[in-house]
Amino acid sequence: MYFSGIADEAGAPIDVQIQATRELGWKCIEGRAVEVPGFPKGNFHDIPEAAFEVVVGKLAEAGVRINCFGSAIMNWAKTVETPFETTLAEVRRAIPRMQRLGTRLVRIMSFKPAEDADAIPAVVFERVREVTRMFVDAGLQPVHENCMNHGGMSPRHALQLLEQTPGLRWVFDTANPIFNPDRSKPKPWPRQDPWEFWLAVRDMTAHIHIKDATWNPARNDADYNWPGEGSGRVEDILRDAFARGYDAGISIEPHLAVVFHDASVTASADAQYNSYVEYGRRLERLVARLRGQTR
């Protein structure tokens, strides 16, 4: 088992991400957005080649590796109306960069569903299968995240996507069920149950994202919490994972100081950085306690 983190939540500059990772004593970053001097911020598979080369050099010098690409492939910002060539181009850019960095895992999704959707369209299965095939043929492992996408509409939809996509594995996010409706149930759709979702996909889970949240009806949105202090069943899920012999990555995505998909949530650079590092330390303590219980 190893720790990682979506370190752009500590700060977009690669130097800041490396600094936070090393302060925690970790060796891995889950690479999502990154920025180097002279170039705009972008996803690891989108930044210009010259910027990517700077990132490669800085990571090598620091002894930090990228364990997973937190890609934008078929994510919540795209629908099935988005030209598929956009997706294919992202995959083609990601593959050689992952191979260059020795990164095996890549987080993918399955497009944002329509507001009233309760089924996965055939075209989604077709596109996810093709993307999965491309990565698997390159010796890489795509992992689908339960988020605001077709595969994340409910545990039932997740299993359907997995059954329809040979070679696909899961990255389970503990807090995403808190704000996602369960579209397998009668309307009005209730919020998903993190424990129910975990039980459905745990046998196919190759990576875990830790964030925690509590649903706030007054805001009609989630409030984010320290790990184990919200409704994400973080302790229960990790305890169960360790009892079952889980020994892969655990990656933090705090959402406390910033929220990647919500530009209205802002914080100072110091607050971002300190929140990320504190989140990592709290998770380390939680994991140490839980692993002690399951040994």
C-alpha positions in Angstrom: 0.0 0.0 0.0 1.3 3.5 -0.8 0.0 7.1 -0.5 -0.4 9.5 -3.3 -2.4 12.7 -3.9 -3.9 14.8 -6.5 -1.3 17.4 -5.7 -2.7 20.3 -7.8 -4.9 20.8 -4.7 -1.7 21.9 -3.0 -0.9 24.2 -5.9 -0.7 24.0 -9.6 3.1 24.6 -10.0 5.0 21.4 -10.3 7.5 22.7 -7.8 4.7 23.2 -5.2 3.3 19.7 -5.9 6.7 18.1 -5.4 7.4 20.1 -2.3 4.1 19.0 -0.7 4.7 15.4 -1.6 8.2 15.4 -0.1 7.0 17.2 3.0 4.6 14.3 3.6 7.4 11.9 2.9 5.6 10.4 0.0 7.0 9.3 -3.4 3.9 9.6 -5.6 1.7 12.3 -7.2 -1.5 11.6 -9.0 -1.0 13.9 -11.9 -4.0 16.0 -13.0 -3.4 19.7 -13.6 0.2 21.0 -13.6 1.9 24.3 -14.4 5.5 25.2 -15.1 7.0 28.7 -15.7 6.3 30.1 -19.1 3.4 27.8 -19.8 -0.3 27.9 -18.8 -1.7 25.3 -16.5 -3.1 22.1 -18.1 -3.7 18.5 -17.7 -0.7 16.2 -17.9 -1.8 15.0 -21.3 -2.5 18.4 -22.6 0.4 20.6 -21.7 2.9 21.4 -24.5 5.8 19.0 -25.1 8.3 21.5 -23.8 6.4 22.0 -20.6 6.1 18.2 -20.2 9.8 17.8 -20.5 10.3 20.3 -17.7 8.0 18.3 -15.5 9.8 15.0 -16.3 13.1 16.5 -15.3 11.9 18.0 -12.1 10.2 14.8 -11.0 13.3 12.8 -11.8 15.5 15.2 -9.8 13.2 15.0 -6.8 12.8 11.2 -6.9 9.0 11.6 -7.2 6.9 9.5 -9.6 3.5 9.8 -11.2 1.5 6.8 -10.1 -1.7 7.7 -12.0 -2.8 10.2 -14.7 -5.9 12.0 -13.5 -6.9 12.5 -17.1 -9.8 14.5 -18.5 -10.7 11.6 -20.8 -14.6 11.4 -21.1 -14.9 13.4 -17.9 -17.8 15.4 -16.5 -17.0 18.3 -18.8 -17.9 16.3 -21.8 -21.0 14.6 -23.1 -21.7 12.0 -25.8 -22.2 15.0 -28.1 -18.5 15.9 -27.7 -16.8 14.7 -30.9 -15.1 11.3 -30.1 -12.0 12.6 -31.8 -11.5 14.8 -28.8 -11.3 11.8 -26.6 -9.1 9.8 -29.0 -6.6 12.7 -29.2 -6.4 12.8 -25.4 -5.7 9.1 -25.3 -3.1 9.3 -28.0 -1.3 12.1 -26.1 -1.6 10.3 -22.7 -0.2 6.9 -23.7 3.4 8.0 -24.7 3.6 10.3 -21.7 2.5 7.6 -19.3 5.1 5.3 -20.8 7.8 7.9 -20.5 7.0 8.4 -16.8 6.5 4.7 -16.0 2.9 5.4 -15.0 0.6 2.4 -15.2 -2.8 3.8 -14.1 -5.0 6.3 -15.9 -8.2 7.6 -14.4 -11.0 7.8 -17.0 -14.8 8.5 -16.9 -17.8 7.9 -19.1 -19.2 11.4 -20.1 -21.7 13.5 -18.2 -25.3 12.1 -18.5 -28.3 14.1 -19.3 -30.2 15.5 -16.3 -33.0 13.0 -16.7 -30.9 10.0 -17.8 -31.3 6.7 -15.9 -29.7 4.4 -18.4 -26.3 4.2 -20.1 -26.6 4.7 -23.9 -25.0 2.1 -26.2 -22.5 4.8 -27.6 -21.0 5.2 -24.1 -20.3 1.5 -23.8 -18.7 1.6 -27.3 -16.5 4.6 -26.5 -15.4 3.3 -23.1 -14.5 -0.1 -24.6 -12.5 1.6 -27.3 -10.6 3.8 -24.9 -10.0 0.9 -22.5 -8.7 -1.3 -25.4 -6.2 1.5 -26.5 -4.7 1.7 -23.0 -4.7 -2.0 -22.4 -3.0 -2.7 -25.7 -0.3 -0.2 -24.6 0.3 -2.1 -21.4 -1.6 0.5 -19.3 -4.5 0.1 -16.8 -7.5 2.4 -17.2 -9.5 2.9 -13.9 -13.0 4.4 -14.0 -14.0 6.8 -11.3 -17.5 7.0 -9.8 -18.3 10.6 -10.4 -20.7 12.8 -12.4 -20.7 10.3 -15.3 -22.7 7.4 -16.7 -20.8 4.8 -14.8 -21.3 6.8 -11.6 -25.0 7.0 -11.8 -25.4 4.2 -9.3 -23.7 1.0 -8.2 -25.9 -0.9 -10.7 -24.7 1.3 -13.5 -21.1 0.9 -12.4 -21.4 -2.9 -12.5 -23.0 -2.7 -15.9 -20.2 -0.6 -17.3 -17.6 -3.0 -15.8 -19.4 -6.0 -17.2 -19.5 -4.4 -20.7 -15.9 -3.3 -20.7 -13.2 -6.1 -20.6 -10.0 -4.9 -19.0 -11.5 -1.9 -17.2 -10.9 -1.5 -13.4 -12.3 0.9 -10.9 -11.0 3.9 -8.8 -13.4 4.3 -5.9 -14.0 7.8 -4.6 -15.4 7.8 -1.1 -17.2 11.2 -1.2 -18.6 11.3 -4.7 -21.7 9.3 -3.7 -22.6 12.0 -1.2 -23.5 14.5 -4.0 -24.6 12.1 -6.8 -28.2 10.9 -7.1 -28.8 7.1 -7.3 -30.4 6.9 -10.7 -31.2 3.2 -10.3 -33.9 4.0 -7.7 -37.4 5.6 -8.2 -37.6 9.4 -8.5 -37.1 11.6 -6.7 -33.6 10.1 -6.8 -32.0 9.8 -3.3 -28.3 10.5 -2.8 -26.1 7.5 -3.2 -24.8 5.4 -0.3 -21.0 5.3 -0.3 -21.0 1.9 1.5 -23.4 0.3 -0.9 -21.4 1.6 -3.9 -18.1 0.3 -2.3 -19.6 -3.2 -1.8 -20.6 -3.2 -5.5 -17.2 -2.3 -7.0 -14.6 -3.3 -4.3 -13.6 -6.5 -6.1 -12.7 -4.5 -9.2 -11.1 -1.6 -7.4 -7.4 -1.0 -8.2 -7.1 2.5 -6.7 -8.9 4.6 -4.0 -9.5 8.3 -3.8 -10.0 9.7 -0.3 -12.2 12.7 0.2 -15.0 13.1 2.7 -18.2 15.2 2.6 -21.5 15.9 4.2 -24.6 16.8 2.2 -25.9 20.3 2.9 -29.6 20.6 1.9 -29.6 24.3 2.5 -26.9 24.7 -0.2 -28.0 21.7 -2.2 -24.4 20.7 -2.4 -21.7 18.9 -0.4 -19.6 20.4 2.4 -16.2 18.8 2.4 -14.6 17.4 5.6 -11.4 16.0 6.9 -11.0 12.3 6.3 -13.3 10.3 8.5 -15.3 13.3 9.6 -18.0 13.3 6.9 -20.6 10.9 5.5 -18.3 9.1 3.1 -17.8 6.0 5.3 -14.0 6.5 4.9 -13.1 4.5 8.0 -15.5 1.7 7.2 -14.4 1.4 3.6 -10.6 1.5 4.4 -11.1 -1.0 7.2 -12.9 -3.3 4.9 -10.3 -2.8 2.1 -7.4 -3.6 4.5 -9.2 -6.7 5.9 -9.6 -7.9 2.3 -5.9 -7.5 1.6 -6.0 -4.2 -0.3 -2.4 -3.2 -1.0 -2.6 -0.6 -3.9 -2.7 3.2 -3.9 -4.6 5.5 -1.6 -4.8 9.0 -3.1 -6.0 12.2 -1.4 -8.3 14.7 -3.1 -9.2 17.0 -0.2 -11.5 19.6 -1.8 -11.2 21.6 1.4 -9.4 24.7 0.1 -10.2 24.3 -3.6 -12.6 22.2 -5.6 -11.3 21.3 -9.1 -14.7 21.6 -10.8 -15.9 24.6 -8.9 -14.0 27.8 -9.6 -16.0 29.7 -7.0 -14.1 27.9 -4.2 -10.8 29.8 -3.8 -8.1 30.1 -1.2 -4.7 31.6 -0.8 -1.7 29.6 -2.0 -0.5 29.1 1.6 -4.0 27.9 2.7 -4.1 25.4 -0.3 -0.7 24.0 0.5 -1.2 23.7 4.2 -4.6 22.2 3.9 -3.3 19.5 1.5 -0.4 18.6 3.7 -2.6 18.5 6.9 -5.1 16.3 5.0 -2.3 13.9 4.1 -1.1 13.7 7.7 -4.6 13.1 9.1 -5.1 10.3 6.6 -1.8 8.7 7.5 -2.8 8.6 11.2 -6.2 7.2 10.3 -4.7 4.5 8.1 -2.1 3.5 10.7 -4.9 3.0 13.3 -7.1 1.0 10.9 -4.2 -1.2 9.7 -3.3 -1.9 13.3 -6.9 -3.1 13.9 -6.9 -5.4 10.9 -3.6 -7.1 11.5 
